[in-house]
Amino acid sequence: MVKWILCIALLICGVDIAQAQTSWQEAKITQKAEIKIYHINITPFIYKEDNQVKGLEADIIRGFVKFVKKKYNIEVIPVFQEQESFGKVYQLMKGGYPGEFAASTFSVTEERKEEVVFSPVYMPDIEVLISSANLPILQDSNEVATSFKGVTAAIVPRSTGTANLQRIATYLPSLRYKKVKHFDDLTTAVATHTNHIAYIQLAEYLMTLKKGLKIKRQNLFQVNKAGRAIVLPKKSGWKEPIDAFFNSAEFKPWINELIKKYFGHDVKELIWKLSSSHNQNQQNLLLFTKEKEISELEIAKKQLEIERQTLLRNVSIATVLAILLIAFFIFNRYQLQQKTNRLLQKKNEEILHQKQELIGKNEELQLQQEEILSQQNFIESKNTELERKNKEVSDSIQAAQVIQKAILPFRERMAKHLKNFFVLYRPKDIVSGDFYWLHQRDNKVFLAVVDCTGHGVPGAFMSMIGYMILDKLVIVDRLNDPAEILNRCHASVMNVLEGNDNSGDYGMDVAFLMMKRINEQQTKATFSGAKRPLLYVPAGTKSIQEISGNRRSIGGVHKYKFHFSNHEVTLENGSLIYLSTDGFSDQNNTERKKYGKQRFKEMLKSIANQPLTKQKEGLEQALDDHMFGTVQRDDILLIGFRV
């Protein structure tokens, strides 16, 4: 059944899993590898000149190639592939394969660590806010609303500069954004236009000043981050050699010379000085770092010596024990032999009889030993087979995760249609039975939050079926009525599972919403639910309202003919809408007590006046506190957005 569903899903979706580059495991076997490095042009980090890829990060990659050759005797061929935008590079890394890297001056953030793997940082990461020359220098954050009124923020999609601007956006609700493809375009936009702002790296800012471009640096809103690094996909095995390269003794002085080469001695010194002066106690950071390295080296040497002494002591003890055991055995045998000699004359026949019995016992023991060895070999072969099958299953589930992530709406598409939103998505296992679906057609936005039967692999298969059915009904058949969409969805699920004796056990709980703008101030929301409600907070109020869905699921066996119903509500701008599965409210604590629907609604009510990013943080903290000491029992999905 499972294999049949997967085949249908793959045929419909037309999934094409790309051929990966050389993995680290293959490279260690074949002693050669080809790696692919995705990048954009961003001077002086990585750029093309005279048909050659140059720059700081290009030199880091080539230095890494030499390091691997020297340390591991592996011949690595780097292939640089330029991409059209930073967002494209990041998307390739999210779903990347072994042997793929990204070098586009990536900032290390906690959010990105959940999606990609970073090398150790190679330089500090300080981002400053720049503005057009006509804008004043802010002295206090209270001046933002008046001095920066009407400004436009230049951004590179998926970059950390977009997140940095959220702090300024709180003072400027009408802040406009201009998307550019490359980081070099940020300084150009600010320098050539009036009333423009952008976040850029400190080093890039200093280089821009040397070029003579007219821009200003704002003293406020500077952002110090963990640092810049090379990026690898989550499943890459190349983390081992790249960590060894970055942590080698030669790397630090070498990278300092590279930074000085591309940015100049003055810029290099300023970057390190600023990165080490977050407060007065950090002025001696460089010295402390060196002392820490020496301390760690000494600790490592002492630990190695302790381990060596422990090993020698254990070997000595084992040797003494072995000698004592042999001596005891020899002494025992000697005593036995003396006793035998004394009784030999009187009990010769008895000894002979006992000897014959002993021979028989030895033969029996030998047969038993052979049988035990045979059983051991059989068990080892079964273990090997089980390990192989377990790896096949694990690889299949990992592939299923890639497929499932690929069908979920990208954050850019969500931001385009919902503007101000958050998604709290926590699969219980690697793959999930919960999914969310989004589509925009004409002047209507369709949004669904779906909870499929089960979780893990069975739930994931059902989620793929549900996703394809929604695509067909809304995109292909162009249905508009939410209730009719759920009715047709129920029929489609029953048709897909027709002939399966257990089809009544599979289904979906759905919260389906269609939104249409009435005018600039109002939006009409049409809702239909299959065992899931719609929660909303009208603008200007502190009360949370609930529209219950029908008490029937999509799929399963209904005892009588049943149709889903619609509910309409008109919402003013600023109203909040929440759609969720039952995973959050059903999560238990160590006392097996659920979080509860009423408590969940009270939580939403208490945070409704906060920004959506803060709402998500509060919800995640409440969930973590409730389930501390226990495990997640189901997939969890919650979407909140402001109309």
HUFENTA-V52787 format. One record per residue. N is the residue number from 0. RES is the residue in one small letter. SS is DSSP state (@ for helix, = for strand, . for the rest). Layout:
n:N res:RES ss:SS
n:N res:RES ss:SS
This chain:
n:0 res:m ss:.
n:1 res:v ss:@
n:2 res:k ss:@
n:3 res:w ss:@
n:4 res:i ss:@
n:5 res:l ss:@
n:6 res:c ss:@
n:7 res:i ss:@
n:8 res:a ss:@
n:9 res:l ss:@
n:10 res:l ss:@
n:11 res:i ss:@
n:12 res:c ss:@
n:13 res:g ss:.
n:14 res:v ss:.
n:15 res:d ss:.
n:16 res:i ss:.
n:17 res:a ss:.
n:18 res:q ss:.
n:19 res:a ss:.
n:20 res:q ss:.
n:21 res:t ss:.
n:22 res:s ss:.
n:23 res:w ss:@
n:24 res:q ss:@
n:25 res:e ss:@
n:26 res:a ss:@
n:27 res:k ss:@
n:28 res:i ss:@
n:29 res:t ss:@
n:30 res:q ss:.
n:31 res:k ss:=
n:32 res:a ss:=
n:33 res:e ss:=
n:34 res:i ss:=
n:35 res:k ss:=
n:36 res:i ss:=
n:37 res:y ss:=
n:38 res:h ss:=
n:39 res:i ss:.
n:40 res:n ss:.
n:41 res:i ss:=
n:42 res:t ss:.
n:43 res:p ss:.
n:44 res:f ss:.
n:45 res:i ss:=
n:46 res:y ss:=
n:47 res:k ss:=
n:48 res:e ss:=
n:49 res:d ss:.
n:50 res:n ss:.
n:51 res:q ss:=
n:52 res:v ss:=
n:53 res:k ss:=
n:54 res:g ss:.
n:55 res:l ss:@
n:56 res:e ss:@
n:57 res:a ss:@
n:58 res:d ss:@
n:59 res:i ss:@
n:60 res:i ss:@
n:61 res:r ss:@
n:62 res:g ss:@
n:63 res:f ss:@
n:64 res:v ss:@
n:65 res:k ss:@
n:66 res:f ss:@
n:67 res:v ss:@
n:68 res:k ss:@
n:69 res:k ss:@
n:70 res:k ss:@
n:71 res:y ss:@
n:72 res:n ss:.
n:73 res:i ss:.
n:74 res:e ss:=
n:75 res:v ss:=
n:76 res:i ss:=
n:77 res:p ss:=
n:78 res:v ss:=
n:79 res:f ss:=
n:80 res:q ss:=
n:81 res:e ss:=
n:82 res:q ss:.
n:83 res:e ss:.
n:84 res:s ss:.
n:85 res:f ss:@
n:86 res:g ss:@
n:87 res:k ss:@
n:88 res:v ss:@
n:89 res:y ss:@
n:90 res:q ss:@
n:91 res:l ss:@
n:92 res:m ss:@
n:93 res:k ss:@
n:94 res:g ss:.
n:95 res:g ss:.
n:96 res:y ss:.
n:97 res:p ss:.
n:98 res:g ss:.
n:99 res:e ss:=
n:100 res:f ss:=
n:101 res:a ss:=
n:102 res:a ss:=
n:103 res:s ss:=
n:104 res:t ss:=
n:105 res:f ss:=
n:106 res:s ss:=
n:107 res:v ss:.
n:108 res:t ss:.
n:109 res:e ss:@
n:110 res:e ss:@
n:111 res:r ss:@
n:112 res:k ss:@
n:113 res:e ss:.
n:114 res:e ss:.
n:115 res:v ss:=
n:116 res:v ss:=
n:117 res:f ss:=
n:118 res:s ss:.
n:119 res:p ss:.
n:120 res:v ss:.
n:121 res:y ss:.
n:122 res:m ss:=
n:123 res:p ss:=
n:124 res:d ss:=
n:125 res:i ss:=
n:126 res:e ss:=
n:127 res:v ss:=
n:128 res:l ss:=
n:129 res:i ss:=
n:130 res:s ss:=
n:131 res:s ss:=
n:132 res:a ss:.
n:133 res:n ss:.
n:134 res:l ss:.
n:135 res:p ss:.
n:136 res:i ss:.
n:137 res:l ss:.
n:138 res:q ss:.
n:139 res:d ss:.
n:140 res:s ss:@
n:141 res:n ss:@
n:142 res:e ss:@
n:143 res:v ss:@
n:144 res:a ss:@
n:145 res:t ss:@
n:146 res:s ss:@
n:147 res:f ss:.
n:148 res:k ss:.
n:149 res:g ss:.
n:150 res:v ss:.
n:151 res:t ss:=
n:152 res:a ss:=
n:153 res:a ss:=
n:154 res:i ss:=
n:155 res:v ss:=
n:156 res:p ss:.
n:157 res:r ss:.
n:158 res:s ss:.
n:159 res:t ss:@
n:160 res:g ss:@
n:161 res:t ss:@
n:162 res:a ss:@
n:163 res:n ss:@
n:164 res:l ss:@
n:165 res:q ss:@
n:166 res:r ss:@
n:167 res:i ss:@
n:168 res:a ss:@
n:169 res:t ss:.
n:170 res:y ss:.
n:171 res:l ss:.
n:172 res:p ss:.
n:173 res:s ss:.
n:174 res:l ss:.
n:175 res:r ss:=
n:176 res:y ss:=
n:177 res:k ss:=
n:178 res:k ss:=
n:179 res:v ss:=
n:180 res:k ss:.
n:181 res:h ss:.
n:182 res:f ss:.
n:183 res:d ss:@
n:184 res:d ss:@
n:185 res:l ss:@
n:186 res:t ss:@
n:187 res:t ss:@
n:188 res:a ss:@
n:189 res:v ss:@
n:190 res:a ss:@
n:191 res:t ss:@
n:192 res:h ss:.
n:193 res:t ss:.
n:194 res:n ss:.
n:195 res:h ss:=
n:196 res:i ss:=
n:197 res:a ss:=
n:198 res:y ss:=
n:199 res:i ss:=
n:200 res:q ss:=
n:201 res:l ss:@
n:202 res:a ss:@
n:203 res:e ss:@
n:204 res:y ss:@
n:205 res:l ss:@
n:206 res:m ss:@
n:207 res:t ss:@
n:208 res:l ss:@
n:209 res:k ss:@
n:210 res:k ss:@
n:211 res:g ss:.
n:212 res:l ss:.
n:213 res:k ss:.
n:214 res:i ss:=
n:215 res:k ss:=
n:216 res:r ss:=
n:217 res:q ss:.
n:218 res:n ss:.
n:219 res:l ss:.
n:220 res:f ss:.
n:221 res:q ss:.
n:222 res:v ss:=
n:223 res:n ss:=
n:224 res:k ss:=
n:225 res:a ss:=
n:226 res:g ss:=
n:227 res:r ss:=
n:228 res:a ss:=
n:229 res:i ss:=
n:230 res:v ss:=
n:231 res:l ss:=
n:232 res:p ss:=
n:233 res:k ss:.
n:234 res:k ss:.
n:235 res:s ss:.
n:236 res:g ss:.
n:237 res:w ss:.
n:238 res:k ss:@
n:239 res:e ss:@
n:240 res:p ss:@
n:241 res:i ss:@
n:242 res:d ss:@
n:243 res:a ss:@
n:244 res:f ss:@
n:245 res:f ss:@
n:246 res:n ss:.
n:247 res:s ss:.
n:248 res:a ss:@
n:249 res:e ss:@
n:250 res:f ss:@
n:251 res:k ss:@
n:252 res:p ss:@
n:253 res:w ss:@
n:254 res:i ss:@
n:255 res:n ss:@
n:256 res:e ss:@
n:257 res:l ss:@
n:258 res:i ss:@
n:259 res:k ss:@
n:260 res:k ss:@
n:261 res:y ss:@
n:262 res:f ss:@
n:263 res:g ss:.
n:264 res:h ss:@
n:265 res:d ss:@
n:266 res:v ss:@
n:267 res:k ss:@
n:268 res:e ss:@
n:269 res:l ss:@
n:270 res:i ss:@
n:271 res:w ss:@
n:272 res:k ss:@
n:273 res:l ss:@
n:274 res:s ss:@
n:275 res:s ss:.
n:276 res:s ss:.
n:277 res:h ss:.
n:278 res:n ss:.
n:279 res:q ss:@
n:280 res:n ss:@
n:281 res:q ss:@
n:282 res:q ss:.
n:283 res:n ss:.
n:284 res:l ss:@
n:285 res:l ss:@
n:286 res:l ss:@
n:287 res:f ss:@
n:288 res:t ss:@
n:289 res:k ss:@
n:290 res:e ss:@
n:291 res:k ss:@
n:292 res:e ss:@
n:293 res:i ss:@
n:294 res:s ss:@
n:295 res:e ss:@
n:296 res:l ss:@
n:297 res:e ss:@
n:298 res:i ss:@
n:299 res:a ss:@
n:300 res:k ss:@
n:301 res:k ss:@
n:302 res:q ss:@
n:303 res:l ss:@
n:304 res:e ss:@
n:305 res:i ss:@
n:306 res:e ss:@
n:307 res:r ss:@
n:308 res:q ss:@
n:309 res:t ss:@
n:310 res:l ss:@
n:311 res:l ss:@
n:312 res:r ss:@
n:313 res:n ss:@
n:314 res:v ss:@
n:315 res:s ss:@
n:316 res:i ss:@
n:317 res:a ss:@
n:318 res:t ss:@
n:319 res:v ss:@
n:320 res:l ss:@
n:321 res:a ss:@
n:322 res:i ss:@
n:323 res:l ss:@
n:324 res:l ss:@
n:325 res:i ss:@
n:326 res:a ss:@
n:327 res:f ss:@
n:328 res:f ss:@
n:329 res:i ss:@
n:330 res:f ss:@
n:331 res:n ss:@
n:332 res:r ss:@
n:333 res:y ss:@
n:334 res:q ss:@
n:335 res:l ss:@
n:336 res:q ss:@
n:337 res:q ss:@
n:338 res:k ss:@
n:339 res:t ss:@
n:340 res:n ss:@
n:341 res:r ss:@
n:342 res:l ss:@
n:343 res:l ss:@
n:344 res:q ss:.
n:345 res:k ss:.
n:346 res:k ss:.
n:347 res:n ss:@
n:348 res:e ss:@
n:349 res:e ss:@
n:350 res:i ss:@
n:351 res:l ss:@
n:352 res:h ss:@
n:353 res:q ss:@
n:354 res:k ss:@
n:355 res:q ss:@
n:356 res:e ss:@
n:357 res:l ss:@
n:358 res:i ss:@
n:359 res:g ss:@
n:360 res:k ss:@
n:361 res:n ss:@
n:362 res:e ss:@
n:363 res:e ss:@
n:364 res:l ss:@
n:365 res:q ss:@
n:366 res:l ss:@
n:367 res:q ss:@
n:368 res:q ss:@
n:369 res:e ss:@
n:370 res:e ss:@
n:371 res:i ss:@
n:372 res:l ss:@
n:373 res:s ss:@
n:374 res:q ss:@
n:375 res:q ss:@
n:376 res:n ss:@
n:377 res:f ss:@
n:378 res:i ss:@
n:379 res:e ss:@
n:380 res:s ss:@
n:381 res:k ss:@
n:382 res:n ss:@
n:383 res:t ss:@
n:384 res:e ss:@
n:385 res:l ss:@
n:386 res:e ss:@
n:387 res:r ss:@
n:388 res:k ss:@
n:389 res:n ss:@
n:390 res:k ss:@
n:391 res:e ss:@
n:392 res:v ss:@
n:393 res:s ss:@
n:394 res:d ss:@
n:395 res:s ss:@
n:396 res:i ss:@
n:397 res:q ss:@
n:398 res:a ss:@
n:399 res:a ss:@
n:400 res:q ss:@
n:401 res:v ss:@
n:402 res:i ss:@
n:403 res:q ss:@
n:404 res:k ss:@
n:405 res:a ss:@
n:406 res:i ss:@
n:407 res:l ss:.
n:408 res:p ss:.
n:409 res:f ss:.
n:410 res:r ss:@
n:411 res:e ss:@
n:412 res:r ss:@
n:413 res:m ss:@
n:414 res:a ss:@
n:415 res:k ss:@
n:416 res:h ss:@
n:417 res:l ss:@
n:418 res:k ss:.
n:419 res:n ss:.
n:420 res:f ss:=
n:421 res:f ss:=
n:422 res:v ss:=
n:423 res:l ss:=
n:424 res:y ss:=
n:425 res:r ss:=
n:426 res:p ss:.
n:427 res:k ss:.
n:428 res:d ss:.
n:429 res:i ss:.
n:430 res:v ss:.
n:431 res:s ss:.
n:432 res:g ss:.
n:433 res:d ss:=
n:434 res:f ss:=
n:435 res:y ss:=
n:436 res:w ss:=
n:437 res:l ss:=
n:438 res:h ss:=
n:439 res:q ss:=
n:440 res:r ss:=
n:441 res:d ss:.
n:442 res:n ss:.
n:443 res:k ss:=
n:444 res:v ss:=
n:445 res:f ss:=
n:446 res:l ss:=
n:447 res:a ss:=
n:448 res:v ss:=
n:449 res:v ss:=
n:450 res:d ss:=
n:451 res:c ss:=
n:452 res:t ss:.
n:453 res:g ss:.
n:454 res:h ss:.
n:455 res:g ss:@
n:456 res:v ss:@
n:457 res:p ss:@
n:458 res:g ss:@
n:459 res:a ss:@
n:460 res:f ss:@
n:461 res:m ss:@
n:462 res:s ss:@
n:463 res:m ss:@
n:464 res:i ss:@
n:465 res:g ss:@
n:466 res:y ss:@
n:467 res:m ss:@
n:468 res:i ss:@
n:469 res:l ss:@
n:470 res:d ss:@
n:471 res:k ss:@
n:472 res:l ss:@
n:473 res:v ss:@
n:474 res:i ss:@
n:475 res:v ss:@
n:476 res:d ss:.
n:477 res:r ss:.
n:478 res:l ss:.
n:479 res:n ss:.
n:480 res:d ss:.
n:481 res:p ss:@
n:482 res:a ss:@
n:483 res:e ss:@
n:484 res:i ss:@
n:485 res:l ss:@
n:486 res:n ss:@
n:487 res:r ss:@
n:488 res:c ss:@
n:489 res:h ss:@
n:490 res:a ss:@
n:491 res:s ss:@
n:492 res:v ss:@
n:493 res:m ss:@
n:494 res:n ss:@
n:495 res:v ss:@
n:496 res:l ss:.
n:497 res:e ss:.
n:498 res:g ss:.
n:499 res:n ss:.
n:500 res:d ss:.
n:501 res:n ss:.
n:502 res:s ss:@
n:503 res:g ss:@
n:504 res:d ss:@
n:505 res:y ss:.
n:506 res:g ss:=
n:507 res:m ss:=
n:508 res:d ss:=
n:509 res:v ss:=
n:510 res:a ss:=
n:511 res:f ss:=
n:512 res:l ss:=
n:513 res:m ss:=
n:514 res:m ss:=
n:515 res:k ss:=
n:516 res:r ss:=
n:517 res:i ss:.
n:518 res:n ss:.
n:519 res:e ss:.
n:520 res:q ss:.
n:521 res:q ss:=
n:522 res:t ss:=
n:523 res:k ss:=
n:524 res:a ss:=
n:525 res:t ss:=
n:526 res:f ss:=
n:527 res:s ss:=
n:528 res:g ss:=
n:529 res:a ss:=
n:530 res:k ss:=
n:531 res:r ss:.
n:532 res:p ss:.
n:533 res:l ss:=
n:534 res:l ss:=
n:535 res:y ss:=
n:536 res:v ss:=
n:537 res:p ss:.
n:538 res:a ss:.
n:539 res:g ss:.
n:540 res:t ss:.
n:541 res:k ss:.
n:542 res:s ss:.
n:543 res:i ss:.
n:544 res:q ss:=
n:545 res:e ss:=
n:546 res:i ss:=
n:547 res:s ss:.
n:548 res:g ss:.
n:549 res:n ss:=
n:550 res:r ss:.
n:551 res:r ss:.
n:552 res:s ss:.
n:553 res:i ss:=
n:554 res:g ss:=
n:555 res:g ss:.
n:556 res:v ss:.
n:557 res:h ss:.
n:558 res:k ss:.
n:559 res:y ss:.
n:560 res:k ss:.
n:561 res:f ss:.
n:562 res:h ss:.
n:563 res:f ss:.
n:564 res:s ss:.
n:565 res:n ss:.
n:566 res:h ss:=
n:567 res:e ss:=
n:568 res:v ss:=
n:569 res:t ss:=
n:570 res:l ss:=
n:571 res:e ss:=
n:572 res:n ss:.
n:573 res:g ss:.
n:574 res:s ss:.
n:575 res:l ss:=
n:576 res:i ss:=
n:577 res:y ss:=
n:578 res:l ss:=
n:579 res:s ss:=
n:580 res:t ss:.
n:581 res:d ss:.
n:582 res:g ss:@
n:583 res:f ss:@
n:584 res:s ss:@
n:585 res:d ss:@
n:586 res:q ss:.
n:587 res:n ss:=
n:588 res:n ss:.
n:589 res:t ss:.
n:590 res:e ss:.
n:591 res:r ss:.
n:592 res:k ss:.
n:593 res:k ss:=
n:594 res:y ss:.
n:595 res:g ss:.
n:596 res:k ss:@
n:597 res:q ss:@
n:598 res:r ss:@
n:599 res:f ss:@
n:600 res:k ss:@
n:601 res:e ss:@
n:602 res:m ss:@
n:603 res:l ss:@
n:604 res:k ss:@
n:605 res:s ss:@
n:606 res:i ss:@
n:607 res:a ss:.
n:608 res:n ss:.
n:609 res:q ss:.
n:610 res:p ss:.
n:611 res:l ss:@
n:612 res:t ss:@
n:613 res:k ss:@
n:614 res:q ss:@
n:615 res:k ss:@
n:616 res:e ss:@
n:617 res:g ss:@
n:618 res:l ss:@
n:619 res:e ss:@
n:620 res:q ss:@
n:621 res:a ss:@
n:622 res:l ss:@
n:623 res:d ss:@
n:624 res:d ss:@
n:625 res:h ss:@
n:626 res:m ss:.
n:627 res:f ss:.
n:628 res:g ss:.
n:629 res:t ss:.
n:630 res:v ss:.
n:631 res:q ss:.
n:632 res:r ss:.
n:633 res:d ss:.
n:634 res:d ss:.
n:635 res:i ss:=
n:636 res:l ss:=
n:637 res:l ss:=
n:638 res:i ss:=
n:639 res:g ss:=
n:640 res:f ss:=
n:641 res:r ss:=
n:642 res:v ss:.
